[in-house]
Amino acid sequence: MRPGLWQILIVVAIIAILFGAKKIPELARSIGKAKGEFKKGLVEGEQEEAAAEKEQEKKEEPAKEIA
C-alpha cells in the first residue's frame, strides 16, 4: 500500500520540525549520497560474483577435458 498525500505531508512536517528547515537540504544530500554508494556497492558485488563464477568455470573446464 502506498502512502497518501496527507501522510507524506505529515511526515515532511515532522521532519521539518525535528531537523529545522535549514538542515533538510543537507539531510537530503546525505541520503542521496548514501543511496548512490549503496547502488555502487551492489554493482561491484555483482561484478565480483560474475568474475568468481567465470574463474570457477575455468577451473572446471580442464578437469572435464581430462576425464
MOPAC internal coordinates of N, CA, C and O (Angstrom, degrees):
PM7 1SCF
backbone

  N    0.0000 0     0.00 0     0.00 0    0    0    0
  C    1.4426 1     0.00 0     0.00 0    1    0    0
  C    1.5294 1   108.64 1     0.00 0    2    1    0
  O    1.2310 1   120.64 1   -49.47 1    3    2    1
  N    1.2953 1   116.38 1   130.53 1    3    2    1
  C    1.4539 1   121.89 1  -179.36 1    5    3    2
  C    1.5268 1   110.17 1   -88.63 1    6    5    3
  O    1.2310 1   120.74 1   -36.79 1    7    6    5
  N    1.3380 1   116.18 1   143.21 1    7    6    5
  C    1.4667 1   118.65 1   178.75 1    9    7    6
  C    1.5279 1   110.86 1   -68.63 1   10    9    7
  O    1.2310 1   121.04 1   -33.87 1   11   10    9
  N    1.3116 1   115.61 1   146.13 1   11   10    9
  C    1.4579 1   121.28 1   179.10 1   13   11   10
  C    1.5216 1   111.44 1   -82.41 1   14   13   11
  O    1.2310 1   121.17 1    -6.71 1   15   14   13
  N    1.2983 1   115.37 1   173.29 1   15   14   13
  C    1.4623 1   121.32 1  -178.49 1   17   15   14
  C    1.5207 1   111.47 1   -60.38 1   18   17   15
  O    1.2310 1   120.12 1   136.03 1   19   18   17
  N    1.3290 1   117.37 1   -43.97 1   19   18   17
  C    1.4644 1   120.25 1  -178.62 1   21   19   18
  C    1.5283 1   111.21 1   -64.46 1   22   21   19
  O    1.2310 1   120.51 1   141.96 1   23   22   21
  N    1.3005 1   116.63 1   -38.04 1   23   22   21
  C    1.4617 1   119.79 1   179.16 1   25   23   22
  C    1.5200 1   111.02 1   -64.63 1   26   25   23
  O    1.2310 1   120.69 1   138.55 1   27   26   25
  N    1.3248 1   116.30 1   -41.45 1   27   26   25
  C    1.4648 1   120.34 1   178.14 1   29   27   26
  C    1.5195 1   110.45 1   -64.52 1   30   29   27
  O    1.2310 1   120.12 1   136.26 1   31   30   29
  N    1.3262 1   117.37 1   -43.74 1   31   30   29
  C    1.4602 1   120.65 1   179.27 1   33   31   30
  C    1.5232 1   112.22 1   -61.96 1   34   33   31
  O    1.2310 1   120.23 1   141.33 1   35   34   33
  N    1.3090 1   117.17 1   -38.67 1   35   34   33
  C    1.4641 1   121.37 1   178.62 1   37   35   34
  C    1.5246 1   110.11 1   -64.97 1   38   37   35
  O    1.2310 1   120.17 1   135.82 1   39   38   37
  N    1.3098 1   117.27 1   -44.18 1   39   38   37
  C    1.4663 1   120.99 1   179.19 1   41   39   38
  C    1.5278 1   110.33 1   -63.20 1   42   41   39
  O    1.2310 1   119.99 1   136.41 1   43   42   41
  N    1.3277 1   117.62 1   -43.59 1   43   42   41
  C    1.4669 1   121.47 1   178.51 1   45   43   42
  C    1.5339 1   110.39 1   -61.99 1   46   45   43
  O    1.2310 1   120.08 1   138.73 1   47   46   45
  N    1.3207 1   117.44 1   -41.27 1   47   46   45
  C    1.4648 1   120.89 1   178.67 1   49   47   46
  C    1.5259 1   110.97 1   -63.62 1   50   49   47
  O    1.2310 1   120.10 1   137.91 1   51   50   49
  N    1.3081 1   117.42 1   -42.09 1   51   50   49
  C    1.4679 1   120.98 1   179.18 1   53   51   50
  C    1.5271 1   110.14 1   -64.07 1   54   53   51
  O    1.2310 1   120.50 1   137.54 1   55   54   53
  N    1.3262 1   116.66 1   -42.46 1   55   54   53
  C    1.4646 1   120.16 1   178.22 1   57   55   54
  C    1.5273 1   110.46 1   -62.55 1   58   57   55
  O    1.2310 1   120.44 1   138.27 1   59   58   57
  N    1.3290 1   116.77 1   -41.73 1   59   58   57
  C    1.4681 1   120.68 1   179.22 1   61   59   58
  C    1.5216 1   110.94 1   -63.07 1   62   61   59
  O    1.2310 1   120.22 1   141.29 1   63   62   61
  N    1.3022 1   117.18 1   -38.71 1   63   62   61
  C    1.4619 1   120.79 1   179.28 1   65   63   62
  C    1.5320 1   110.87 1   -69.05 1   66   65   63
  O    1.2310 1   120.52 1   136.77 1   67   66   65
  N    1.3358 1   116.62 1   -43.23 1   67   66   65
  C    1.4596 1   120.39 1  -177.46 1   69   67   66
  C    1.5241 1   113.14 1   -70.30 1   70   69   67
  O    1.2310 1   120.17 1   135.92 1   71   70   69
  N    1.3176 1   117.28 1   -44.08 1   71   70   69
  C    1.4640 1   120.73 1  -173.58 1   73   71   70
  C    1.5229 1   113.74 1  -100.39 1   74   73   71
  O    1.2310 1   119.84 1   161.65 1   75   74   73
  N    1.2927 1   117.91 1   -18.35 1   75   74   73
  C    1.4528 1   120.46 1  -176.99 1   77   75   74
  C    1.5191 1   110.23 1    86.09 1   78   77   75
  O    1.2310 1   120.81 1   -29.70 1   79   78   77
  N    1.3100 1   116.05 1   150.30 1   79   78   77
  C    1.4586 1   121.01 1  -175.23 1   81   79   78
  C    1.5252 1   112.17 1   -65.25 1   82   81   79
  O    1.2310 1   119.90 1   150.93 1   83   82   81
  N    1.3106 1   117.79 1   -29.07 1   83   82   81
  C    1.4657 1   120.75 1  -178.14 1   85   83   82
  C    1.5241 1   112.51 1   -74.39 1   86   85   83
  O    1.2310 1   120.16 1   153.73 1   87   86   85
  N    1.2979 1   117.31 1   -26.27 1   87   86   85
  C    1.4687 1   120.79 1  -177.85 1   89   87   86
  C    1.5335 1   113.06 1   -86.73 1   90   89   87
  O    1.2310 1   119.73 1   164.12 1   91   90   89
  N    1.3050 1   118.12 1   -15.88 1   91   90   89
  C    1.4687 1   120.80 1  -175.68 1   93   91   90
  C    1.5304 1   111.98 1   -62.20 1   94   93   91
  O    1.2310 1   118.31 1   133.87 1   95   94   93
  N    1.3459 1   120.83 1   -46.13 1   95   94   93
  C    1.4743 1   118.49 1   177.99 1   97   95   94
  C    1.5328 1   112.98 1   -60.81 1   98   97   95
  O    1.2310 1   120.91 1   141.52 1   99   98   97
  N    1.3221 1   115.87 1   -38.48 1   99   98   97
  C    1.4678 1   119.84 1   177.55 1  101   99   98
  C    1.5258 1   110.82 1   -64.16 1  102  101   99
  O    1.2310 1   120.73 1   137.50 1  103  102  101
  N    1.3137 1   116.22 1   -42.50 1  103  102  101
  C    1.4587 1   121.50 1   177.76 1  105  103  102
  C    1.5228 1   110.98 1   -62.74 1  106  105  103
  O    1.2310 1   120.13 1   138.00 1  107  106  105
  N    1.3280 1   117.37 1   -42.00 1  107  106  105
  C    1.4660 1   121.41 1   179.34 1  109  107  106
  C    1.5279 1   110.45 1   -64.65 1  110  109  107
  O    1.2310 1   119.81 1   139.75 1  111  110  109
  N    1.3289 1   117.96 1   -40.25 1  111  110  109
  C    1.4660 1   120.84 1   177.40 1  113  111  110
  C    1.5227 1   110.53 1   -62.67 1  114  113  111
  O    1.2310 1   120.55 1   137.14 1  115  114  113
  N    1.3129 1   116.56 1   -42.86 1  115  114  113
  C    1.4669 1   120.96 1   179.60 1  117  115  114
  C    1.5247 1   110.97 1   -61.61 1  118  117  115
  O    1.2310 1   120.80 1   136.96 1  119  118  117
  N    1.3174 1   116.07 1   -43.04 1  119  118  117
  C    1.4654 1   120.30 1   178.89 1  121  119  118
  C    1.5214 1   110.01 1   -64.78 1  122  121  119
  O    1.2310 1   120.11 1   138.51 1  123  122  121
  N    1.3334 1   117.40 1   -41.49 1  123  122  121
  C    1.4563 1   121.23 1   178.79 1  125  123  122
  C    1.5199 1   112.18 1   -62.54 1  126  125  123
  O    1.2310 1   120.49 1   137.04 1  127  126  125
  N    1.3344 1   116.66 1   -42.96 1  127  126  125
  C    1.4672 1   120.58 1   177.89 1  129  127  126
  C    1.5203 1   111.01 1   -64.05 1  130  129  127
  O    1.2310 1   120.70 1   137.48 1  131  130  129
  N    1.3131 1   116.27 1   -42.52 1  131  130  129
  C    1.4632 1   120.27 1   179.63 1  133  131  130
  C    1.5220 1   110.67 1   -62.83 1  134  133  131
  O    1.2310 1   120.63 1   139.33 1  135  134  133
  N    1.3252 1   116.40 1   -40.67 1  135  134  133
  C    1.4617 1   120.65 1   178.91 1  137  135  134
  C    1.5294 1   110.36 1   -63.81 1  138  137  135
  O    1.2310 1   120.53 1   137.75 1  139  138  137
  N    1.3361 1   116.60 1   -42.25 1  139  138  137
  C    1.4632 1   120.92 1   178.34 1  141  139  138
  C    1.5211 1   112.12 1   -63.40 1  142  141  139
  O    1.2310 1   120.42 1   137.12 1  143  142  141
  N    1.3248 1   116.81 1   -42.88 1  143  142  141
  C    1.4644 1   120.66 1   178.11 1  145  143  142
  C    1.5206 1   111.25 1   -64.79 1  146  145  143
  O    1.2310 1   120.37 1   142.09 1  147  146  145
  N    1.3190 1   116.90 1   -37.91 1  147  146  145
  C    1.4628 1   120.72 1   178.57 1  149  147  146
  C    1.5259 1   110.69 1   -63.48 1  150  149  147
  O    1.2310 1   120.46 1   134.18 1  151  150  149
  N    1.3417 1   116.72 1   -45.82 1  151  150  149
  C    1.4602 1   120.53 1   178.68 1  153  151  150
  C    1.5270 1   110.86 1   -62.91 1  154  153  151
  O    1.2310 1   120.79 1   139.32 1  155  154  153
  N    1.3372 1   116.09 1   -40.68 1  155  154  153
  C    1.4584 1   120.82 1   179.05 1  157  155  154
  C    1.5285 1   109.78 1   -61.67 1  158  157  155
  O    1.2310 1   120.40 1   137.60 1  159  158  157
  N    1.3163 1   116.83 1   -42.40 1  159  158  157
  C    1.4629 1   121.31 1   177.76 1  161  159  158
  C    1.5177 1   112.24 1   -63.05 1  162  161  159
  O    1.2310 1   120.44 1   140.39 1  163  162  161
  N    1.3264 1   116.77 1   -39.61 1  163  162  161
  C    1.4597 1   119.89 1   177.79 1  165  163  162
  C    1.5249 1   111.39 1   -62.97 1  166  165  163
  O    1.2310 1   120.59 1   136.21 1  167  166  165
  N    1.3247 1   116.48 1   -43.79 1  167  166  165
  C    1.4622 1   120.89 1  -179.93 1  169  167  166
  C    1.5257 1   110.24 1   -63.63 1  170  169  167
  O    1.2310 1   120.34 1   135.08 1  171  170  169
  N    1.3255 1   116.95 1   -44.92 1  171  170  169
  C    1.4583 1   120.85 1   179.08 1  173  171  170
  C    1.5233 1   111.13 1   -62.13 1  174  173  171
  O    1.2310 1   120.40 1   139.74 1  175  174  173
  N    1.3205 1   116.83 1   -40.26 1  175  174  173
  C    1.4627 1   120.55 1   177.90 1  177  175  174
  C    1.5156 1   112.02 1   -63.52 1  178  177  175
  O    1.2310 1   120.45 1   138.60 1  179  178  177
  N    1.3283 1   116.75 1   -41.40 1  179  178  177
  C    1.4611 1   120.39 1   178.17 1  181  179  178
  C    1.5220 1   110.87 1   -65.35 1  182  181  179
  O    1.2310 1   120.13 1   141.21 1  183  182  181
  N    1.3390 1   117.35 1   -38.79 1  183  182  181
  C    1.4613 1   120.80 1   178.55 1  185  183  182
  C    1.5188 1   111.11 1   -65.86 1  186  185  183
  O    1.2310 1   120.21 1   137.82 1  187  186  185
  N    1.3155 1   117.21 1   -42.18 1  187  186  185
  C    1.4595 1   121.21 1   178.18 1  189  187  186
  C    1.5235 1   110.71 1   -63.82 1  190  189  187
  O    1.2310 1   120.44 1   139.85 1  191  190  189
  N    1.3174 1   116.76 1   -40.15 1  191  190  189
  C    1.4648 1   120.77 1   178.93 1  193  191  190
  C    1.5213 1   110.81 1   -64.12 1  194  193  191
  O    1.2310 1   120.33 1   136.97 1  195  194  193
  N    1.3384 1   116.97 1   -43.03 1  195  194  193
  C    1.4644 1   120.88 1   179.04 1  197  195  194
  C    1.5221 1   110.46 1   -64.53 1  198  197  195
  O    1.2310 1   119.87 1   139.81 1  199  198  197
  N    1.3295 1   117.86 1   -40.19 1  199  198  197
  C    1.4615 1   121.36 1   178.99 1  201  199  198
  C    1.5298 1   110.27 1   -65.17 1  202  201  199
  O    1.2310 1   120.25 1   140.25 1  203  202  201
  N    1.3181 1   117.13 1   -39.75 1  203  202  201
  C    1.4635 1   120.65 1   178.72 1  205  203  202
  C    1.5242 1   110.88 1   -65.76 1  206  205  203
  O    1.2310 1   120.09 1   141.24 1  207  206  205
  N    1.3258 1   117.44 1   -38.76 1  207  206  205
  C    1.4644 1   120.76 1   177.73 1  209  207  206
  C    1.5252 1   111.25 1   -64.51 1  210  209  207
  O    1.2310 1   120.22 1   137.73 1  211  210  209
  N    1.3451 1   117.18 1   -42.27 1  211  210  209
  C    1.4635 1   120.90 1   178.22 1  213  211  210
  C    1.5153 1   110.85 1   -63.31 1  214  213  211
  O    1.2310 1   120.55 1   138.60 1  215  214  213
  N    1.3292 1   116.55 1   -41.40 1  215  214  213
  C    1.4532 1   120.64 1   178.86 1  217  215  214
  C    1.5237 1   111.07 1   -63.80 1  218  217  215
  O    1.2310 1   120.69 1   140.10 1  219  218  217
  N    1.3139 1   116.29 1   -39.90 1  219  218  217
  C    1.4672 1   120.94 1   178.45 1  221  219  218
  C    1.5212 1   110.42 1   -64.74 1  222  221  219
  O    1.2310 1   120.02 1   139.66 1  223  222  221
  N    1.3398 1   117.57 1   -40.34 1  223  222  221
  C    1.4574 1   121.29 1   178.47 1  225  223  222
  C    1.5214 1   111.14 1   -63.84 1  226  225  223
  O    1.2310 1   120.41 1   140.70 1  227  226  225
  N    1.3350 1   116.83 1   -39.30 1  227  226  225
  C    1.4606 1   120.68 1   178.50 1  229  227  226
  C    1.5221 1   111.05 1   -63.76 1  230  229  227
  O    1.2310 1   120.62 1   142.92 1  231  230  229
  N    1.3184 1   116.43 1   -37.08 1  231  230  229
  C    1.4693 1   120.26 1   178.97 1  233  231  230
  C    1.5202 1   110.96 1   -69.28 1  234  233  231
  O    1.2310 1   119.71 1   146.99 1  235  234  233
  N    1.3170 1   118.15 1   -33.01 1  235  234  233
  C    1.4612 1   121.95 1  -177.14 1  237  235  234
  C    1.5216 1   112.17 1   -79.89 1  238  237  235
  O    1.2310 1   118.78 1   151.92 1  239  238  237
  N    1.3390 1   119.93 1   -28.08 1  239  238  237
  C    1.4482 1   123.15 1  -177.09 1  241  239  238
  C    1.5363 1   112.70 1   -61.66 1  242  241  239
  O    1.2310 1   118.16 1   131.04 1  243  242  241
  N    1.3273 1   121.10 1   -48.96 1  243  242  241
  C    1.4738 1   119.11 1   178.96 1  245  243  242
  C    1.5218 1   113.10 1   -61.50 1  246  245  243
  O    1.2310 1   120.24 1   145.91 1  247  246  245
  N    1.3075 1   117.15 1   -34.09 1  247  246  245
  C    1.4676 1   120.74 1   179.14 1  249  247  246
  C    1.5245 1   110.29 1   -65.26 1  250  249  247
  O    1.2310 1   119.39 1   145.03 1  251  250  249
  N    1.3155 1   118.78 1   -34.97 1  251  250  249
  C    1.4576 1   121.88 1   179.35 1  253  251  250
  C    1.5153 1   111.23 1   -71.04 1  254  253  251
  O    1.2310 1   120.18 1   143.27 1  255  254  253
  N    1.3455 1   117.26 1   -36.73 1  255  254  253
  C    1.4534 1   121.04 1  -178.83 1  257  255  254
  C    1.5250 1   111.27 1   -68.80 1  258  257  255
  O    1.2310 1   119.52 1   145.83 1  259  258  257
  N    1.3115 1   118.53 1   -34.17 1  259  258  257
  C    1.4628 1   122.67 1  -179.37 1  261  259  258
  C    1.5199 1   110.20 1   -69.93 1  262  261  259
  O    1.2310 1   120.27 1   141.44 1  263  262  261
  N    1.2996 1   117.08 1   -38.56 1  263  262  261
  C    1.4658 1   121.59 1  -175.92 1  265  263  262
  C    1.4615 1   112.01 1   -75.49 1  266  265  263
  O    1.2310 1   120.10 1   180.00 1  267  266  265

